[in-house]
Amino acid sequence: MNLLNLIINNRKHSYFLFFLALIISLTFFVGTVPTHIFGHDIFFLLDNGWRVYNGQSPHVDFTSAWGPVTFLITALGMKISGGSIDAVGYGSALYGLIIGLWSYWLCGNRLVPAVRILLCLYLVCLAVAPFPLGVNFKMSSHAMVYNRYGYTLLALILIDIYCFKENKENYKDLLIVGASSGIAIAIALFLKASYFGAAIILTLFSLLSKNISRPYLLGIIASFTITTIFLLYFIQYDIIAILNDLKIAAGARSNSVFINIILIKILYNLPVIFFIILLGIKSHHAEPNKSYSLSFNIIYFCLVILFVDILIISSNQQYLTLPLSIIFSLLLYNNINTLPPPNKNKSPSYFSTIKLHLITPEIIFFLIFFGFDISGLSYGALQKSKDPETFSTKRFSESRISSLILFDNNTEPKTNGSLYTEYINDGIDLIKKNSKPNEKVLAMEMFNPFSYALGRQPAKGGIAAAAFNYTISDKYHPSENKFFGTSDILMVPKRPASPNIFYDGFYKIYQPSIKKKFKLIAESKFWYFYRKK
């Protein structure tokens, strides 16, 4: 009751909790959004989440270029929903809730209330908005949701670096704030390697730009170690398996990283890059607010943020949007435009700073991108509220995935929801006609949709996402024994739904082993059905 009274009597907390509850409720309502782009990517989450839900460990039981975090989030959604197709959205909602509360606690009184609320709500929307970063918010999809998760972890480290006033903190505060960054770094390690690298860059800048104190450093090291040990449990403490998978991923990805693509991405984001640099220069020359004095050169920090943002999009399927720069703009606003912080004799009104400075460049820039994520979530909720029967698109025949809707889209990048739906329906029909429910299925496809769709025990083996020269290559790939694993049935496409550039080289690697280990039993319009000899 004391906590409840505190929240009620402190309106700024009530505002935040109200909007946080609204965003999380909308995310639960959306669940798995009707998908307008990269429709097949939903099975990246459903298949691998289903594997973890059934007790498999990434890296150990199947090859993966990603750590277990994304799959654990989806598996948690499945635990809540009983394996429902909406598990993807439920998992994101829970993750967004954690990020919202974590960031709000971390900001504490280091930001004025209005900025604190705006920043933390943005991070929640960044985590849960159901569309890929860098595309139109109406292109609803859960594709590459791990990028949203990764940016929020980097944002927590950024908040620590920017808002943390080491000389004004006691031993306990130094230890706790350091622990926050240590946990975020460890989770990034088990999410995706590129985000871990970015987290290390930010942390090194933080340590080099401050007078390093023992409790702060101890907090980072201790929490990183404890969190890493905890997450290693989900891969059976098999560090060798992680290193082998990262070697495969790095070796394959090196074949698809081209300097011209990186330059194009930088070119697309030049307006934002110039804008952030100008904001940094403005902050550097502004009269500093002593209550928010920084222990580093703001220009250097600006360049580090831009470097990390560009580094991340260079390794992502992402051409626009620099989330760390968006967050950085709001922190700059807090540093040079706000009233004295709330620990002075008289606290400012919750939104007084926003009322006074609503037309500042930093706020306008921040609100534009905040608006995109809010619009994406709202549009997803609008789509979800419609009667599925009104959608003029092909539907999945299997009841377990019948509520999943994949649209066609002729704009770039194109997506083929109807074809992919027909493709999966054809494969499901072939499997049901020629196999028993206890037989385990593996697909020679980018993703394996069949185990989840049929509710079958997933086979060990396979790969979280198979894309030639992106996650596997001629030189770097799982052995035939690890790839085929415990599968009883192998589904090989005649004409893959994904582009041939991802598929042809992948098939050639394992074609000799297919003939050696499996026997062709049946075929359909799209698939060959093999059973293990």
C-alpha positions in Angstrom: 0.0 0.0 0.0 2.8 2.4 0.7 4.2 1.8 -2.8 0.8 2.3 -4.3 0.3 5.6 -2.4 3.7 6.8 -3.4 2.8 6.2 -7.1 -0.6 7.9 -6.8 0.8 10.9 -4.9 3.7 11.3 -7.4 1.9 12.2 -10.6 5.0 11.9 -12.8 5.3 8.2 -12.0 1.6 7.7 -12.6 1.9 9.3 -16.1 4.7 7.0 -17.0 3.0 3.8 -15.6 -0.3 4.7 -17.4 1.4 5.1 -20.8 3.6 2.1 -20.2 0.5 -0.1 -19.4 -1.2 1.3 -22.5 1.7 0.4 -24.8 2.2 -3.1 -23.3 -1.6 -3.8 -23.4 -1.6 -2.8 -27.1 1.3 -5.2 -27.8 -0.5 -8.1 -26.1 -3.6 -7.3 -28.1 -1.6 -7.3 -31.4 0.1 -10.6 -30.6 1.4 -11.7 -34.0 0.7 -8.9 -36.4 -0.9 -9.4 -39.8 2.3 -9.3 -41.8 3.0 -7.0 -44.8 6.7 -7.6 -45.4 9.2 -10.5 -44.9 6.3 -12.8 -44.1 8.5 -16.0 -44.0 10.6 -14.4 -41.2 7.8 -15.2 -38.7 8.9 -18.8 -38.8 12.4 -17.8 -37.6 10.8 -16.9 -34.3 8.1 -19.6 -34.2 10.4 -22.5 -35.2 13.3 -21.6 -32.9 11.1 -20.5 -30.1 9.3 -23.8 -30.4 12.6 -25.6 -30.2 13.5 -23.8 -27.0 10.0 -24.3 -25.6 10.5 -28.1 -26.2 13.9 -28.1 -24.3 16.4 -27.6 -27.1 19.5 -25.4 -26.7 20.7 -23.1 -29.4 24.3 -23.9 -30.6 24.1 -27.3 -28.9 21.0 -28.8 -30.6 20.9 -26.7 -33.7 23.3 -24.2 -35.4 22.6 -20.5 -34.9 24.2 -17.2 -35.7 22.1 -15.7 -32.9 22.3 -16.4 -29.2 19.4 -17.8 -27.2 17.9 -14.5 -26.0 15.5 -13.9 -28.9 14.3 -17.5 -28.8 13.9 -17.4 -25.0 11.7 -14.4 -25.3 9.5 -16.2 -27.9 9.5 -19.4 -25.8 8.3 -17.4 -22.8 5.5 -16.1 -24.9 4.6 -19.7 -25.9 4.7 -20.6 -22.2 2.2 -17.9 -21.4 0.0 -18.6 -24.4 0.2 -22.4 -24.5 2.1 -22.3 -27.8 -0.2 -19.9 -29.5 0.8 -18.1 -32.7 0.5 -14.8 -30.7 3.5 -15.9 -28.6 5.8 -13.6 -30.6 3.9 -10.5 -29.5 3.4 -11.7 -26.0 7.2 -12.2 -25.6 7.9 -8.7 -27.0 5.4 -7.2 -24.6 7.1 -8.8 -21.6 10.5 -7.7 -22.9 9.2 -4.1 -23.4 7.8 -4.1 -19.9 11.2 -5.0 -18.5 13.0 -2.4 -20.6 10.5 0.3 -19.6 10.9 -0.3 -15.8 14.6 -0.9 -16.1 15.2 2.4 -18.0 12.9 4.4 -15.8 14.8 3.2 -12.7 18.2 3.8 -14.4 17.3 7.4 -15.3 16.2 8.1 -11.7 16.5 11.9 -11.1 19.3 12.3 -13.5 16.9 13.6 -16.2 14.1 16.0 -15.6 10.7 14.2 -15.3 9.3 15.0 -18.8 12.5 13.9 -20.6 12.7 10.8 -18.4 9.2 9.8 -19.3 9.6 10.5 -23.0 12.9 8.6 -23.3 11.7 5.5 -21.4 8.4 5.3 -23.3 10.4 5.6 -26.6 12.6 2.7 -25.5 9.4 0.6 -24.8 8.0 1.4 -28.3 11.4 0.8 -29.8 11.3 -2.7 -28.3 7.7 -3.6 -29.3 6.8 -1.8 -32.5 5.8 -4.5 -35.0 7.7 -3.4 -38.1 11.3 -3.7 -39.1 13.6 -0.8 -38.4 14.1 1.5 -41.3 10.9 0.8 -43.3 7.5 2.4 -43.5 5.6 1.9 -40.3 2.7 0.3 -42.3 4.9 -2.5 -43.3 3.9 -4.6 -40.3 6.1 -7.5 -39.5 8.1 -9.1 -36.7 11.0 -9.7 -39.0 14.4 -9.0 -37.4 12.8 -8.1 -34.0 16.2 -9.0 -32.4 17.5 -5.7 -33.8 14.9 -3.8 -31.7 15.9 -5.8 -28.7 19.6 -5.1 -29.3 19.2 -1.3 -29.6 17.3 -1.1 -26.3 20.2 -2.9 -24.6 22.7 -0.4 -26.1 20.4 2.4 -25.0 20.6 1.3 -21.4 24.4 1.5 -21.6 24.1 5.0 -23.3 21.9 6.3 -20.5 24.4 5.1 -17.9 27.3 6.8 -19.7 25.5 10.1 -20.3 23.5 10.6 -17.1 25.9 9.0 -14.6 27.6 11.6 -12.4 30.3 9.6 -10.8 31.6 12.3 -8.4 28.1 12.7 -6.9 27.4 9.0 -6.3 28.1 6.9 -3.2 29.6 3.5 -3.2 26.3 1.7 -3.4 25.0 3.8 -6.3 28.3 3.3 -8.2 28.0 -0.5 -7.8 24.4 -0.7 -8.8 24.7 1.5 -11.9 27.7 -0.4 -13.0 25.8 -3.6 -12.5 23.1 -2.4 -14.9 25.5 -2.0 -17.7 27.2 -5.3 -17.0 23.8 -7.1 -17.3 23.0 -5.3 -20.5 26.4 -6.2 -22.0 25.9 -9.9 -21.1 22.4 -10.1 -22.6 23.8 -8.4 -25.8 26.4 -11.1 -26.0 23.7 -13.8 -26.0 21.5 -11.9 -28.4 23.7 -11.1 -31.4 27.5 -10.7 -31.7 27.3 -7.3 -33.4 25.4 -5.8 -30.4 27.9 -7.2 -28.0 30.7 -5.5 -30.0 28.8 -2.2 -29.9 28.2 -2.6 -26.2 32.0 -3.1 -25.6 32.8 0.0 -27.6 30.4 2.2 -25.6 31.6 0.7 -22.3 35.3 1.3 -23.2 34.5 4.9 -24.0 32.7 5.2 -20.7 35.6 3.8 -18.8 38.2 5.8 -20.6 36.3 9.1 -20.3 35.7 8.9 -16.5 37.8 8.6 -13.4 37.3 4.8 -13.1 36.2 4.0 -9.7 36.5 0.5 -8.2 32.8 0.0 -7.3 31.6 1.1 -10.7 34.0 -1.3 -12.5 33.3 -4.0 -10.0 29.6 -3.7 -10.7 30.1 -4.1 -14.4 32.4 -7.1 -14.0 30.4 -8.9 -11.3 27.0 -8.5 -13.0 28.4 -9.4 -16.4 29.9 -12.6 -15.0 26.8 -13.6 -13.1 24.5 -12.9 -16.0 26.8 -14.8 -18.4 26.9 -17.8 -16.2 23.1 -17.7 -15.9 22.6 -17.5 -19.7 25.2 -20.2 -20.4 22.8 -22.6 -18.6 20.5 -22.3 -21.7 23.2 -23.6 -23.9 24.3 -26.3 -21.4 27.6 -24.3 -20.7 28.9 -25.5 -24.1 31.2 -22.6 -24.9 32.9 -24.5 -27.8 29.5 -24.8 -29.5 29.0 -21.0 -29.3 32.5 -20.3 -30.7 31.9 -22.8 -33.6 28.6 -21.2 -34.6 30.1 -17.7 -34.4 32.9 -18.9 -36.6 30.5 -20.2 -39.2 28.4 -17.0 -39.0 31.4 -14.7 -39.3 32.9 -16.7 -42.1 29.7 -16.8 -44.1 28.8 -13.1 -43.5 32.2 -12.0 -44.7 31.0 -13.1 -48.2 28.1 -10.7 -48.2 29.6 -7.5 -46.7 30.3 -5.1 -49.5 31.8 -1.6 -49.1 29.4 -0.2 -51.6 26.4 -1.3 -49.6 27.9 0.3 -46.4 28.5 3.5 -48.3 24.9 3.5 -49.6 23.7 3.1 -46.0 25.8 6.0 -44.9 24.6 8.1 -47.8 20.9 7.4 -46.9 21.6 8.5 -43.3 23.7 11.6 -44.1 21.0 14.1 -43.1 20.7 12.5 -39.6 24.5 12.2 -39.3 25.0 15.9 -40.1 22.2 16.9 -37.8 23.6 15.0 -34.8 27.1 16.5 -35.4 25.5 20.0 -35.4 23.7 19.2 -32.2 27.0 18.0 -30.7 28.7 21.2 -31.7 25.8 23.3 -30.3 26.0 21.5 -27.0 29.8 21.8 -26.9 29.6 25.6 -27.2 26.6 26.1 -25.0 26.8 27.5 -21.5 27.0 24.2 -19.5 24.4 23.6 -16.8 26.6 22.7 -13.9 24.1 20.2 -12.5 24.5 18.2 -15.7 28.2 18.7 -16.4 29.8 15.9 -18.4 33.2 14.2 -17.7 33.9 13.8 -21.4 34.1 15.9 -24.6 30.6 16.0 -26.1 32.0 16.0 -29.7 34.0 12.8 -29.0 30.8 11.2 -27.6 28.8 12.4 -30.6 31.3 10.7 -33.0 31.3 7.5 -30.9 27.5 7.3 -31.1 27.5 7.8 -34.8 30.2 5.2 -35.3 28.3 2.6 -33.3 25.0 3.4 -35.1 26.7 3.0 -38.5 28.5 -0.1 -37.4 25.2 -1.7 -36.4 23.3 -0.9 -39.6 26.3 -2.1 -41.6 25.8 -5.6 -40.2 22.0 -5.4 -40.3 19.4 -5.7 -43.1 18.6 -2.1 -42.3 19.2 1.0 -44.4 17.5 3.8 -42.4 17.1 4.8 -38.7 19.9 5.4 -36.2 18.2 4.7 -32.9 21.1 5.6 -30.7 21.4 9.0 -32.4 17.7 9.6 -31.7 18.2 8.9 -28.0 21.4 11.0 -28.0 19.4 14.0 -29.3 17.0 13.9 -26.3 19.9 13.6 -23.9 21.5 16.6 -25.5 18.3 18.5 -25.1 18.2 17.5 -21.4 21.7 18.8 -20.9 21.5 22.3 -22.5 17.8 23.3 -22.4 16.2 22.0 -19.2 15.5 23.7 -16.0 17.5 22.7 -12.9 17.0 19.1 -11.8 14.3 18.0 -9.4 16.7 17.7 -6.4 16.8 21.5 -6.1 14.6 23.4 -3.6 11.7 23.7 -6.0 10.9 21.1 -8.6 9.7 22.1 -12.1 6.3 20.9 -13.3 6.5 17.5 -15.0 6.1 18.8 -18.5 7.1 22.4 -18.1 10.4 21.9 -20.0 8.5 20.4 -22.9 6.1 23.3 -22.9 8.9 25.7 -22.9 11.1 24.0 -25.5 8.7 22.0 -27.7 10.0 23.6 -30.9 13.7 22.9 -30.2 15.4 20.9 -33.0 16.3 18.1 -30.6 12.7 17.6 -29.5 11.3 17.8 -33.0 13.8 15.3 -34.3 13.2 12.9 -31.4 9.4 13.1 -31.6 9.4 12.4 -35.3 11.0 9.0 -34.8 9.1 8.3 -31.6 5.9 9.0 -33.7 6.9 6.3 -36.3 7.1 3.6 -33.6 3.8 4.7 -32.0 2.2 4.7 -35.4 3.5 1.3 -36.2 2.1 -0.2 -33.0 -1.2 1.6 -33.5 -1.4 0.4 -37.2 -0.7 -3.1 -36.1 -3.5 -2.9 -33.5 -5.9 -1.5 -36.2 -5.0 -4.4 -38.5 -5.5 -7.0 -35.7 -8.9 -5.6 -34.8 -10.3 -6.4 -38.3 -12.1 -9.6 -39.0 -9.5 -12.0 -40.6 -12.1 -13.1 -43.1 -12.1 -9.6 -44.6 -8.5 -10.0 -45.8 -8.3 -11.1 -49.4 -5.2 -13.3 -49.1 -4.6 -17.0 -49.0 -4.8 -18.6 -45.5 -2.9 -21.4 -43.9 -4.8 -24.7 -43.9 -3.4 -26.1 -40.6 -5.5 -24.9 -37.7 -2.5 -24.2 -35.5 -1.3 -21.4 -37.8 -4.6 -20.5 -39.5 -4.8 -17.1 -37.8 -1.4 -16.1 -39.3 -1.9 -13.7 -42.2 0.8 -13.0 -44.8 0.1 -10.3 -47.4 1.5 -9.8 -50.8 3.4 -6.5 -51.4 4.7 -5.3 -54.7 6.7 -2.3 -53.4 10.4 -2.7 -52.6 11.4 -4.9 -50.8 8.7 -7.2 -52.3 7.1 -10.0 -50.3 5.1 -13.0 -51.5 2.7 -13.9 -48.8 0.2 -15.8 -51.0 2.9 -17.9 -52.7 4.6 -18.7 -49.4 1.3 -19.7 -47.8 0.5 -22.0 -50.7 4.1 -23.4 -50.5 3.7 -24.3 -46.8 0.2 -25.7 -47.2 1.5 -28.0 -49.9 4.3 -29.2 -47.7 2.0 -29.8 -44.7 -0.4 -31.8 -46.8 2.5 -34.0 -48.1 3.8 -34.6 -44.6 0.4 -35.5 -43.2 -0.2 -38.0 -46.0 3.1 -39.8 -45.7 4.2 -39.7 -42.1 3.2 -40.5 -38.5 2.7 -37.7 -35.9 5.7 -38.9 -33.9 8.2 -38.5 -36.9 10.4 -35.4 -36.7 10.6 -33.1 -39.7 13.6 -31.0 -41.0 13.3 -28.7 -44.0 16.0 -27.7 -46.4 14.7 -24.1 -46.4 15.7 -20.8 -44.9 13.3 -21.6 -42.0 11.6 -24.9 -40.9 7.9 -24.1 -40.5 6.7 -27.6 -40.2 7.5 -28.7 -36.6 5.7 -25.7 -35.1 2.8 -25.7 -37.7 2.1 -29.4 -37.0 2.8 -29.2 -33.3 5.4 -32.0 -33.5 8.5 -32.5 -31.4 11.2 -30.6 -33.3 14.2 -32.6 -34.6 17.6 -31.7 -33.3 19.8 -30.4 -36.0 19.3 -27.9 -38.8 20.0 -24.2 -38.5 18.1 -21.2 -37.1 18.2 -19.4 -40.4 19.8 -20.8 -43.5 20.9 -18.3 -46.1 23.9 -19.0 -48.3 26.8 -16.6 -47.8 24.9 -15.0 -45.0 24.8 -17.7 -42.3 26.5 -20.5 -44.0 28.9 -20.9 -46.9 30.9 -23.5 -48.9 33.7 -23.2 -46.3 31.8 -22.5 -43.2 28.7 -24.7 -42.4 27.6 -27.4 -40.0 28.7 -30.9 -40.5 26.2 -33.3 -42.2 25.7 -35.1 -38.9 24.9 -31.9 -37.0 22.8 -30.6 -39.7 20.5 -33.6 -40.3 20.6 -34.4 -36.5 17.7 -36.6 -35.3 15.3 -35.9 -38.2 13.2 -38.7 -39.5 11.8 -36.8 -42.5 13.6 -34.3 -44.8 11.6 -31.8 -46.9 13.5 -30.5 -49.9 11.9 -27.8 -52.0 11.5 -28.1 -55.8 11.1 -24.4 -56.1 12.0 -22.5 -53.0 9.9 -19.5 -51.9 13.0 -17.6 -50.9 15.3 -16.2 -53.6 17.6 -18.8 -55.2 20.7 -16.7 -54.2 20.0 -17.9 -50.6 19.2 -21.4 -51.5 21.2 -22.9 -54.3 24.6 -23.0 -52.7 23.0 -24.3 -49.4 21.5 -27.3 -51.3 24.7 -28.1 -53.1 26.6 -28.4 -49.7 24.3 -31.2 -48.5 23.1 -32.8 -51.7 25.5 -35.8 -51.6 24.5 -36.5 -48.0 20.8 -36.4 -48.8 21.3 -39.3 -51.3 23.4 -41.2 -48.8 21.2 -40.8 -45.7 17.6 -40.4 -47.1 15.2 -42.1 -49.5 12.8 -40.3 -51.7 9.2 -41.4 -50.8 6.9 -38.9 -52.3 6.6 -35.5 -54.0 4.1 -32.7 -54.5 3.9 -29.5 -56.5 6.5 -27.7 -54.3 8.3 -30.4 -52.3 10.2 -33.7 -52.2 9.5 -35.9 -49.2 12.5 -37.9 -48.0 12.6 -40.5 -45.1 15.8 -41.4 -43.3 17.2 -44.8 -44.4 
